[in-house]
Amino acid sequence: MVDRDCSKKSCKDQESNCPVLGSDGLPVQCVGAWAEYKYFFLEAYLNASCEARRKFVDKGNAVFIDLFAGPGRCMIKKEKREILNGGMRALQRNEAPFNELFFLDISNTNTEALLKRVDNKPNCHVMYGDSNKLVAKLANSLLQKYYRYHLAFIDPFGPDNLKFNTLKELARLGRMDMLIHFPIGAIKRNLPNWKKKTNTILDDFLGTDTWRNKIGGAPANRIFKILIDIFKEQLKTIGYPEKGLKLVSSEKDIYMGLPTVSVKNTKDVDLYVLILASKHQLAQKIWTSIIKMDPSGQKTFF
């Protein structure tokens, strides 16, 4: 039986939703307070890229994709406070709003909630199923119109939810920025076990098994720098040039090689980093500029 108290760790159901319904009577996803951190940087990027996106918006050609859309709203554990998730924040933009938005989720409960929350808006498309299987059909559909700008928000619960081939499918689209959640915490928990096996979740997530040899006897504080460097090289193989992946680096940070934002829990433990992959240098300049400050106004290091 699920505990009705959302302040407890065990409150999530099998779909990671909260047993307490949202203010509109629909399901909400149960998250930690750190979720607001990633949404802060998503919104900051949407704001900062507004003028660059406007020329596509004016022609009806700006597209937002949320690959793991959830039910559209979240409940912050312990605080019992309800917030919008990434896709819904993109939908509610007033400045240079996206002309079309695609919400994908593997949970029928979530997609039914999303359909109600987007209020049958004709520019919102809700797709039920495994994003890794739906993405090829979506990409083929979007390729029918060449002059489009796309931003994909890719926020899986863990590496088991996202396959690199999914990013490869999205990369077929000419103008495709991807804001990607790289799940350090989940990888750290499972890495010792994955090292002993082949054809693992990490192989699918990175799109390669070269990580085994590369991390070898590397010290613990270098392993994730190596894994993220591998991820960067993989992104280059699907059309993301160096100029769209790296403008700055810092020797002080184990994640140097890509401008990243590290999201930590309340115990200051890394949960994941946010990575922007773009095919255009301008997008990376914008991203690099906004991640210099965190939501509290403190300088970050990347």
C-alpha positions as CSV (number, residue, x, y, z in Angstrom):
1,M,0.0,0.0,0.0
2,V,1.3,3.5,-1.0
3,D,1.8,5.9,1.9
4,R,-0.4,9.0,1.4
5,D,2.2,11.2,3.0
6,C,4.2,12.8,0.2
7,S,6.9,13.9,2.5
8,K,8.3,10.4,2.8
9,K,10.8,8.7,0.5
10,S,8.4,5.8,-0.2
11,C,5.6,8.0,-1.5
12,K,6.2,7.3,-5.2
13,D,4.0,4.8,-7.0
14,Q,5.4,2.6,-9.8
15,E,5.2,5.5,-12.3
16,S,7.1,7.8,-9.9
17,N,3.9,9.8,-9.3
18,C,2.7,11.1,-6.0
19,P,-0.3,9.4,-4.3
20,V,-1.6,13.0,-3.6
21,L,-3.3,14.4,-6.6
22,G,-2.5,17.9,-8.0
23,S,-4.6,21.0,-7.4
24,D,-6.5,20.2,-10.6
25,G,-7.3,16.6,-9.4
26,L,-4.8,15.0,-11.8
27,P,-1.6,13.0,-11.2
28,V,1.6,14.8,-10.3
29,Q,5.1,13.5,-10.4
30,C,6.9,13.2,-7.1
31,V,10.3,15.0,-7.1
32,G,13.0,16.5,-4.9
33,A,13.5,20.2,-4.5
34,W,16.5,20.0,-6.8
35,A,14.1,19.5,-9.8
36,E,13.5,23.2,-9.8
37,Y,17.2,23.7,-10.5
38,K,17.0,22.0,-13.9
39,Y,13.8,23.9,-14.8
40,F,15.5,27.1,-13.9
41,F,18.2,26.5,-16.5
42,L,15.7,25.3,-19.1
43,E,13.7,28.5,-18.6
44,A,16.8,30.6,-18.6
45,Y,17.8,29.1,-22.0
46,L,14.3,29.6,-23.4
47,N,14.5,33.2,-22.3
48,A,18.0,33.9,-23.6
49,S,17.4,32.2,-26.9
50,C,14.1,34.0,-27.5
51,E,15.4,36.4,-30.2
52,A,17.3,33.7,-32.1
53,R,14.2,31.5,-32.1
54,R,11.8,34.3,-33.1
55,K,12.6,34.1,-36.8
56,F,11.4,30.5,-36.8
57,V,8.4,31.3,-34.6
58,D,7.2,34.0,-37.0
59,K,7.1,31.5,-39.8
60,G,5.3,28.9,-37.7
61,N,8.4,26.7,-37.5
62,A,9.6,26.4,-33.9
63,V,9.1,23.0,-32.2
64,F,9.6,21.8,-28.6
65,I,9.9,18.1,-27.8
66,D,9.6,16.7,-24.3
67,L,10.7,13.0,-24.5
68,F,9.8,12.1,-20.9
69,A,7.0,14.4,-20.3
70,G,5.4,12.9,-17.2
71,P,1.9,14.1,-16.2
72,G,2.9,17.8,-16.7
73,R,3.1,18.9,-13.1
74,C,5.3,17.9,-10.1
75,M,5.0,17.7,-6.3
76,I,8.1,18.6,-4.3
77,K,8.5,16.1,-1.6
78,K,8.5,17.3,2.0
79,E,7.3,20.8,0.9
80,K,4.2,19.4,-0.7
81,R,4.5,22.2,-3.2
82,E,3.2,21.9,-6.8
83,I,5.2,23.1,-9.8
84,L,5.0,22.9,-13.6
85,N,7.5,20.5,-15.3
86,G,9.7,21.5,-18.3
87,G,7.2,20.8,-21.1
88,M,4.4,22.8,-19.4
89,R,6.8,25.7,-18.9
90,A,7.7,25.7,-22.5
91,L,4.0,25.6,-23.4
92,Q,3.2,28.6,-21.3
93,R,5.7,30.9,-22.8
94,N,4.5,34.3,-24.1
95,E,7.7,35.5,-25.8
96,A,8.5,33.7,-29.0
97,P,6.2,30.7,-28.1
98,F,6.8,27.4,-29.8
99,N,4.4,26.7,-32.7
100,E,4.2,23.0,-32.0
101,L,4.9,21.0,-28.9
102,F,5.3,17.2,-28.6
103,F,4.9,15.4,-25.3
104,L,5.9,11.8,-25.1
105,D,5.5,9.4,-22.1
106,I,5.5,5.7,-21.5
107,S,2.7,5.9,-19.0
108,N,-0.9,6.0,-20.1
109,T,-1.8,7.7,-16.8
110,N,0.6,10.5,-17.6
111,T,-0.5,11.0,-21.2
112,E,-4.1,11.1,-20.1
113,A,-3.3,13.8,-17.6
114,L,-1.3,15.7,-20.1
115,L,-4.2,15.7,-22.6
116,K,-6.3,17.4,-20.0
117,R,-3.7,19.8,-19.0
118,V,-2.9,21.0,-22.5
119,D,-6.6,21.6,-22.8
120,N,-6.8,20.1,-26.4
121,K,-4.7,22.9,-27.8
122,P,-4.2,22.1,-31.5
123,N,-0.5,22.8,-31.4
124,C,0.1,20.2,-28.6
125,H,0.7,16.6,-29.6
126,V,0.6,14.0,-26.8
127,M,2.1,10.6,-27.7
128,Y,1.8,7.5,-25.6
129,G,4.6,4.9,-25.6
130,D,8.3,4.3,-25.2
131,S,10.1,7.4,-26.5
132,N,12.9,5.3,-27.8
133,K,10.4,3.6,-30.1
134,L,8.3,6.6,-31.0
135,V,11.1,9.0,-31.9
136,A,11.8,7.6,-35.4
137,K,8.2,8.2,-36.4
138,L,8.3,11.7,-34.9
139,A,11.5,12.6,-36.6
140,N,10.2,11.4,-40.0
141,S,7.1,13.5,-39.5
142,L,9.2,16.6,-38.6
143,L,11.5,16.1,-41.6
144,Q,8.6,16.8,-43.9
145,K,9.2,20.5,-43.2
146,Y,12.8,21.5,-43.6
147,Y,13.0,25.0,-42.3
148,R,12.3,24.3,-38.6
149,Y,14.0,24.9,-35.3
150,H,13.7,22.1,-32.7
151,L,14.5,22.0,-29.0
152,A,14.3,18.7,-27.2
153,F,14.2,18.5,-23.5
154,I,15.5,15.1,-22.6
155,D,15.0,14.4,-18.9
156,P,14.9,10.6,-18.2
157,F,14.7,9.2,-14.7
158,G,17.9,7.2,-15.3
159,P,20.2,5.8,-18.0
160,D,17.8,2.8,-18.5
161,N,15.1,5.1,-19.9
162,L,17.2,6.7,-22.7
163,K,19.1,5.0,-25.6
164,F,21.8,6.8,-27.6
165,N,20.1,5.7,-30.8
166,T,17.2,8.0,-29.7
167,L,19.5,11.0,-29.8
168,K,20.7,9.8,-33.2
169,E,17.2,9.8,-34.5
170,L,16.6,13.3,-33.3
171,A,19.9,14.4,-34.8
172,R,18.6,13.7,-38.2
173,L,16.7,17.0,-37.9
174,G,18.9,19.9,-39.2
175,R,18.3,22.4,-36.4
176,M,18.1,20.4,-33.3
177,D,19.2,21.6,-29.9
178,M,19.1,19.0,-27.1
179,L,19.1,19.8,-23.4
180,I,20.1,16.4,-21.9
181,H,20.0,15.1,-18.4
182,F,23.2,13.0,-17.9
183,P,22.3,10.8,-14.8
184,I,25.5,10.6,-12.8
185,G,23.9,9.3,-9.6
186,A,22.2,6.3,-11.2
187,I,25.3,5.5,-13.2
188,K,27.5,5.7,-10.0
189,R,25.2,3.3,-8.2
190,N,25.2,0.7,-11.0
191,L,28.7,1.0,-12.4
192,P,30.4,-1.7,-10.3
193,N,27.8,-4.2,-11.6
194,W,27.9,-3.1,-15.2
195,K,31.7,-3.5,-15.3
196,K,31.2,-7.2,-14.9
197,K,28.7,-7.6,-17.8
198,T,28.3,-6.9,-21.5
199,N,25.4,-5.3,-23.4
200,T,24.5,-3.2,-20.4
201,I,22.2,-0.2,-19.9
202,L,25.3,2.0,-20.0
203,D,26.3,0.6,-23.4
204,D,22.9,1.6,-24.7
205,F,22.9,5.0,-23.0
206,L,26.3,5.9,-24.4
207,G,25.9,4.1,-27.7
208,T,29.3,2.4,-27.2
209,D,31.0,-0.1,-25.0
210,T,34.4,1.7,-25.2
211,W,33.9,3.1,-21.7
212,R,35.1,-0.2,-20.1
213,N,38.6,0.1,-21.4
214,K,38.8,3.9,-21.0
215,I,37.8,4.0,-17.4
216,G,40.1,1.1,-16.6
217,G,42.0,1.9,-13.4
218,A,41.1,5.5,-13.4
219,P,40.6,7.1,-10.0
220,A,37.0,7.6,-8.9
221,N,37.2,11.4,-9.2
222,R,38.1,11.0,-13.0
223,I,35.6,8.4,-14.1
224,F,32.7,10.8,-14.8
225,K,34.9,13.2,-16.7
226,I,35.9,10.2,-18.9
227,L,32.3,9.1,-19.3
228,I,31.1,12.6,-20.3
229,D,34.0,12.9,-22.7
230,I,32.9,9.7,-24.3
231,F,29.4,11.0,-24.5
232,K,30.7,14.2,-26.2
233,E,32.6,12.2,-28.8
234,Q,29.4,10.1,-29.4
235,L,27.5,13.3,-30.0
236,K,30.1,14.4,-32.6
237,T,29.4,11.2,-34.5
238,I,25.8,12.1,-35.0
239,G,26.4,15.6,-36.4
240,Y,27.1,17.8,-33.4
241,P,30.3,19.8,-34.1
242,E,32.9,20.8,-31.6
243,K,31.8,24.4,-31.8
244,G,28.3,23.3,-30.7
245,L,29.6,21.3,-27.8
246,K,32.5,23.2,-26.3
247,L,33.5,26.8,-25.9
248,V,34.9,26.8,-22.4
249,S,36.4,24.3,-19.9
250,S,37.7,24.4,-16.4
251,E,40.5,22.2,-15.0
252,K,38.8,22.7,-11.6
253,D,35.8,20.7,-12.6
254,I,35.7,16.9,-13.4
255,Y,33.1,17.6,-16.0
256,M,35.3,19.8,-18.2
257,G,35.1,19.2,-21.9
258,L,31.4,20.2,-22.1
259,P,29.8,23.3,-20.5
260,T,27.6,21.5,-17.9
261,V,25.4,22.3,-15.0
262,S,25.8,19.9,-12.0
263,V,22.5,19.3,-10.1
264,K,23.0,18.1,-6.5
265,N,20.7,16.9,-3.8
266,T,20.3,18.4,-0.4
267,K,23.4,16.4,0.8
268,D,25.5,18.1,-2.0
269,V,25.8,14.8,-3.9
270,D,25.8,15.0,-7.7
271,L,22.6,13.6,-9.2
272,Y,23.1,14.6,-12.8
273,V,24.5,17.2,-15.1
274,L,22.7,19.1,-17.8
275,I,24.3,19.2,-21.2
276,L,23.3,21.3,-24.2
277,A,24.1,19.8,-27.6
278,S,23.7,22.1,-30.5
279,K,24.8,22.2,-34.1
280,H,25.3,26.0,-34.0
281,Q,27.9,28.0,-32.1
282,L,25.4,30.7,-31.1
283,A,23.3,28.2,-29.0
284,Q,26.4,27.2,-27.1
285,K,27.4,30.8,-26.5
286,I,23.9,31.4,-25.0
287,W,24.1,28.3,-22.8
288,T,27.6,29.1,-21.6
289,S,26.5,32.6,-20.6
290,I,23.4,31.5,-18.6
291,I,25.1,28.7,-16.6
292,K,27.6,31.1,-15.1
293,M,25.0,31.8,-12.4
294,D,22.8,29.4,-10.4
295,P,19.2,30.2,-9.3
296,S,20.5,31.8,-6.1
297,G,22.7,34.2,-8.1
298,Q,26.0,32.4,-7.2
299,K,28.7,31.8,-9.8
300,T,29.0,28.3,-11.0
301,F,32.0,26.5,-12.4
302,F,32.0,24.4,-15.6
